[in-house]
Amino acid sequence: MTDKLMDCITNPVKCKLLLEIYSKGETTAKHLADTYNDIPQATLYRHIKKMLSEGILQVVEETQVRGTVEKTYALAYDINSNMENMVEENSGELYLQYFMQYIFGFAKQFQEYCQSPNINIKKDMTGFSLSPLYLSDDELTSLVTSISQIINTVKSNKPNSERKLRTIGVIVSPAENTDK
């Protein structure tokens, strides 16, 4: 299951769909199509079908809608539980694998943007930075909690003519060991 989930995380379209389903708990293909109108409908349905067959998604409800059946999808397992298990094992090797998948997925998305003929770095307001900070454990917890709260205030924004889909990644890492 880990390899199939990592495939979803590193595939920009599957990642968008996975994150939306995860954040909503349950959703329909119609909601996904409305949310991500930049994804062709055939592509969206192909990815949903693949994630269903791989056991990443499950159908939790079927509703009759004007002569057709609308399916409601949810994750087939608890991502948080899998991450908790990984943390419990305290495996540096497994943790690095998750991190590299995260980085590769983000890098692939960034690469596609940079290779786009419509790139406009200033107008698109893209960027990245590192901020080495001296923080106690309590200060770090407070900072990460504040960032999460800020993100949660805009997480349920609906697309409109003024809003562009953007991906914000947050990584907390120990700094280079300078005590050598």
C-alpha positions as a printed Julia matrix, in Angstrom:
180×3 Matrix{Float64}:
   0.0    0.0     0.0
   2.86   2.42    0.76
   4.17   2.3    -2.83
   0.69   2.98   -4.25
   0.18   5.87   -1.85
   3.6    7.28   -2.76
   2.62   7.08   -6.42
  -0.39   9.26   -5.58
   1.72  11.75   -3.66
   4.27  12.12   -6.46
   1.65  12.42   -9.22
   0.44  16.06   -9.24
  -3.12  15.23  -10.33
  -3.54  12.25   -8.01
  -2.01  14.29   -5.19
  -4.57  17.09   -5.67
  -7.41  14.56   -5.66
  -6.04  12.67   -2.68
  -5.59  15.84   -0.62
  -9.09  17.08   -1.44
 -10.68  13.75   -0.52
  -8.58  13.63    2.65
  -9.55  17.17    3.67
 -13.27  16.63    2.96
 -13.45  13.15    4.44
 -15.89  12.1     1.71
 -16.61  13.63   -1.69
 -17.96  13.0    -5.16
 -16.32  13.11   -8.58
 -18.55  16.1    -9.35
 -17.11  18.02   -6.38
 -13.57  17.1    -7.48
 -14.3   18.2   -11.06
 -15.77  21.5    -9.82
 -12.83  22.1    -7.48
 -10.19  21.21  -10.05
 -11.65  22.41  -13.33
  -8.1   22.37  -14.75
  -8.13  18.55  -14.69
  -9.81  17.05  -17.79
 -12.83  14.97  -16.79
 -11.46  11.81  -18.45
  -8.19  12.18  -16.53
 -10.03  12.74  -13.24
 -12.18   9.61  -13.68
  -9.18   7.54  -14.83
  -7.25   8.47  -11.67
 -10.24   7.82   -9.41
 -10.73   4.4   -11.02
  -7.03   3.56  -10.56
  -7.03   4.69   -6.91
 -10.16   2.57   -6.32
  -8.59  -0.53   -7.89
  -5.38  -0.01   -5.88
  -7.32   0.2    -2.62
  -6.44   3.84   -1.92
 -10.08   4.95   -2.26
 -13.36   3.28   -1.45
 -16.96   4.01   -2.4
 -18.86   4.87    0.78
 -22.19   5.82   -0.76
 -24.09   5.58   -4.03
 -26.93   8.0    -4.78
 -29.35   7.87   -7.7
 -29.12  11.22   -9.58
 -31.18  11.74  -12.74
 -30.82   8.25  -14.16
 -27.22   7.7   -13.09
 -25.47   6.7    -9.89
 -23.3    9.27   -8.14
 -20.59   7.7    -6.0
 -19.16   9.23   -2.87
 -15.5    8.45   -2.27
 -13.35   8.34    0.85
  -9.86   7.14    1.65
  -9.77   3.38    2.15
  -7.45   3.65    5.14
  -6.29   6.17    7.71
  -3.23   8.08    6.46
  -2.67   9.56    9.93
  -2.56   6.07   11.44
   0.08   4.97    8.9
   2.17   8.05    9.71
   1.75   7.4    13.44
   2.98   3.83   12.93
   6.0    5.13   11.0
   6.78   7.59   13.81
   6.33   4.84   16.44
   8.81   2.63   14.58
  11.2    5.62   14.59
  12.77   4.33   11.42
  15.08   6.9     9.89
  15.12   4.92    6.64
  11.31   4.87    6.31
  11.07   8.52    7.38
  13.61   9.48    4.7
  11.61   7.52    2.12
   8.43   9.47    3.01
  10.36  12.75    2.91
  11.95  12.0    -0.46
   8.56  11.13   -1.92
   7.24  14.44   -0.58
  10.19  16.35   -2.03
  10.01  14.58   -5.4
   6.28  15.22   -5.64
   6.74  18.89   -4.83
   9.75  19.15   -7.15
   7.79  17.56  -10.02
   5.01  20.11   -9.54
   7.57  22.93   -9.45
   9.34  21.55  -12.53
   6.08  21.49  -14.5
   5.46  25.11  -13.52
   9.01  26.16  -14.5
   8.68  24.42  -17.87
   5.31  26.02  -18.58
   5.27  28.51  -21.46
   3.08  30.77  -19.3
   5.51  31.08  -16.37
   5.45  34.47  -14.69
   7.38  34.2   -11.43
   6.5   37.67  -10.13
   2.82  37.64  -11.15
   2.3   34.04   -9.96
   3.86  34.98   -6.62
   5.94  31.81   -6.39
   8.98  31.5    -4.18
  10.82  29.54   -1.56
  13.02  30.26    1.41
  14.8   28.7     4.36
  14.6   30.27    7.78
  17.05  28.83   10.32
  15.62  29.79   13.73
  16.67  29.16   17.31
  13.51  27.8    18.95
  12.68  25.88   22.09
  10.4   22.85   21.66
   7.48  24.93   22.96
   8.25  27.79   20.56
   8.45  25.39   17.62
   5.14  23.78   18.59
   3.53  27.2    18.86
   4.93  28.31   15.49
   3.78  25.16   13.65
   0.36  25.4    15.32
   0.03  29.04   14.22
   0.99  28.18   10.63
  -1.57  25.35   10.61
  -4.28  27.65   11.97
  -3.55  30.26    9.29
  -3.69  27.63    6.54
  -6.93  26.2     7.95
  -8.64  29.6     7.61
  -8.29  29.41    3.81
  -8.35  25.64    3.29
 -12.01  25.52    2.29
 -11.83  28.45   -0.17
 -13.7   27.68   -3.37
 -12.12  28.46   -6.74
 -13.21  31.65   -8.45
 -11.87  34.07  -11.06
  -9.49  35.71   -8.55
  -8.18  32.54   -6.9
  -5.42  30.37   -8.31
  -4.6   26.92   -6.98
  -1.34  27.14   -5.05
   0.63  24.56   -3.11
   2.31  25.55    0.14
   4.71  23.09    1.73
   6.08  23.35    5.24
   9.12  21.36    6.34
  10.63  21.39    9.82
  14.13  19.96    9.87
  17.01  20.03   12.29
  19.66  22.47   11.1
  23.1   21.31   10.02
  25.03  20.15   13.05
  27.52  22.96   13.74
  28.93  21.33   16.91
  31.39  19.11   14.99
